[in-house]
Amino acid sequence: MFMSAADYRESLRRHRPRVYVDGDAVESVADEPRLTPGINAVGLTYDYALRTDLAQVMTATQRTSGQLVNRMLHVPTTSQDLLNKLEAVRVICQETGCAMRYLAGDAFSGILQATHRLDQDKGTDYQQRFTAWMHKAQADDQAVAVAMTDGKGDRSRRPHQQENLDSYLHIAERRKDGLVVSGVRRSSPALRTSTSFC
């Protein structure tokens, strides 16, 4: 079920989170004037998915469920999916300056990859459980918050000039079967990640 911006605001009114803005307790997130620009920007992602002229870029069929979902919650599986998402972000940014909700699909994709590998390694069922939750979030057209951190090292230097090259994601090795990339999620060499892509 696709929501509208008005539906989104109503969904916010049903929740009673403890929120403070500039030290002031907020009675209703949906009705707080200082939060209105952000709520309007998120609302646009809902209204655009309802527009027939934007349906190709603002909606997508989720391969794992077969359901039509908001592009912001979709896990891309083809190059066209990625191009459509890029266009959706561009269209939203023209109006809001920031494509609210767009990282949810990226987070879903990463979690699906991680849970698949974990399940293979440990015999768990995390991917199945996460997929069920993701399908519910997509069916309910939820706004999913994603926090992203990016270790930058010395910001006065370019990536190749870093004392610790792992401050940025980079190609560590080129092989016949693919690339080995290396880098950190935070600015600590202990948190180095290395992944092979084919």
C-alpha positions in Angstrom: 0.0 0.0 0.0 1.5 3.3 -1.0 1.0 6.1 1.4 0.7 9.8 0.5 2.4 12.7 2.3 -0.8 13.2 4.3 -0.9 9.5 5.3 2.8 9.8 6.4 1.9 12.8 8.6 -1.0 10.9 10.1 1.3 8.0 10.8 3.6 10.3 12.7 0.7 11.5 14.8 -0.1 8.0 16.0 3.4 7.7 17.5 4.3 9.5 20.7 8.2 9.5 20.7 10.0 11.6 23.3 11.5 14.3 21.1 13.2 17.6 22.0 14.1 20.4 19.6 16.4 23.1 20.9 15.7 21.9 24.4 11.9 22.1 24.0 9.7 19.0 24.3 7.8 18.4 21.1 4.2 17.3 21.6 3.6 16.2 18.1 6.4 15.6 15.6 4.0 15.9 12.7 2.8 19.4 13.9 6.1 20.9 15.1 6.9 23.9 12.8 10.7 23.4 13.2 10.4 19.8 11.9 8.0 20.8 9.0 10.7 21.1 6.3 12.0 17.6 6.9 8.6 16.1 7.1 7.6 17.8 3.9 10.7 16.5 2.2 10.0 12.9 3.3 6.3 13.4 2.3 7.4 14.3 -1.2 8.8 10.8 -1.6 5.4 9.4 -0.9 3.5 11.7 -3.2 5.9 11.2 -6.1 5.4 7.4 -5.9 1.6 8.1 -6.4 2.2 10.1 -9.6 1.6 8.1 -12.8 4.1 10.3 -14.7 6.8 9.3 -12.2 5.8 5.6 -11.6 8.7 4.2 -13.6 11.3 5.8 -11.5 9.5 6.1 -8.1 8.2 2.5 -7.9 9.7 -0.9 -8.6 8.7 -4.5 -8.4 10.7 -6.2 -5.5 12.1 -9.4 -6.9 12.0 -11.3 -3.6 8.2 -10.6 -3.1 6.9 -9.7 -6.5 5.2 -6.7 -5.0 5.3 -3.1 -6.3 7.1 -1.0 -3.8 8.3 2.6 -3.3 11.7 3.0 -5.1 13.2 4.3 -1.9 12.7 0.9 -0.2 13.6 -1.3 -3.3 16.6 -3.5 -3.5 18.0 -3.1 -7.0 18.8 -6.2 -9.0 19.5 -4.8 -12.5 21.5 -1.9 -14.0 18.1 -0.4 -15.0 17.0 -0.5 -11.4 20.1 1.5 -10.4 19.5 4.0 -13.2 15.9 4.4 -12.2 16.9 5.0 -8.6 19.4 7.6 -9.7 16.7 9.3 -11.7 14.3 9.1 -8.7 16.9 10.7 -6.4 17.6 13.4 -9.1 13.9 14.2 -9.4 13.4 14.4 -5.6 16.5 16.6 -5.1 15.3 19.1 -7.7 12.4 19.8 -5.3 13.9 19.2 -1.8 17.7 19.5 -2.2 18.1 16.1 -0.5 16.6 12.7 -1.5 15.0 11.6 1.8 14.6 7.9 2.3 16.9 6.8 -0.5 19.5 5.0 1.7 16.9 2.5 2.9 17.2 0.4 -0.2 21.0 0.5 0.0 20.8 -0.6 3.6 18.5 -3.4 2.8 20.8 -4.6 0.0 23.8 -4.6 2.4 21.9 -6.4 5.2 20.7 -9.0 2.7 24.3 -9.7 1.6 25.6 -9.8 5.2 22.8 -12.1 6.5 23.3 -14.4 3.5 27.0 -14.8 4.3 26.3 -15.2 8.0 23.6 -17.8 7.4 26.1 -19.7 5.1 28.8 -19.5 7.8 26.8 -20.2 10.9 23.7 -22.1 9.7 21.4 -19.3 10.9 18.2 -18.0 9.4 18.8 -14.2 9.6 18.3 -13.6 5.9 14.9 -15.2 5.9 13.9 -13.2 9.0 15.3 -10.0 7.7 13.6 -10.5 4.3 10.2 -11.0 6.1 10.7 -7.7 8.0 11.8 -5.9 4.8 8.7 -7.1 2.9 6.5 -5.8 5.7 8.4 -2.4 5.7 7.9 -2.2 1.9 4.2 -3.3 2.1 3.5 -0.7 4.8 5.6 1.9 2.8 7.5 2.8 6.0 10.1 5.6 6.3 13.2 3.7 7.4 16.0 5.7 9.0 19.6 4.8 8.0 22.7 6.2 9.8 25.9 6.2 7.7 29.4 6.9 8.9 32.4 7.4 6.7 36.0 7.4 8.0 37.8 10.3 6.3 41.2 10.3 7.7 43.0 13.7 7.3 40.4 15.8 5.5 43.1 18.2 4.2 44.6 15.4 2.1 43.2 13.6 -1.0 42.5 9.8 -0.6 45.8 8.7 -2.2 47.7 11.0 0.1 46.4 9.5 3.4 49.0 8.2 5.9 46.6 5.3 6.4 45.4 4.3 2.9 42.5 2.4 4.5 41.0 5.7 5.5 39.1 5.4 2.2 37.8 2.5 0.3 40.3 1.7 -2.5 41.3 -1.1 -4.8 44.0 -3.1 -3.0 44.5 -5.7 -5.7 43.4 -6.5 -9.2 43.0 -10.2 -10.0 41.6 -12.3 -12.8 38.6 -13.2 -10.8 37.9 -9.6 -9.7 39.0 -6.8 -7.4 40.0 -6.8 -3.8 38.9 -3.6 -2.1 40.0 -2.4 1.3 39.0 0.4 3.6 37.5 1.3 6.9 34.0 2.1 8.2 35.5 4.3 10.9 38.9 5.9 11.2 40.6 2.9 13.0 43.0 0.5 11.2 41.6 -2.2 13.5 38.2 -2.0 11.7 39.7 -2.7 8.2 37.4 -4.5 5.8 38.5 -6.4 2.8 36.1 -7.8 0.2 36.6 -9.5 -3.2 34.2 -8.6 -6.0 33.9 -10.6 -9.2 
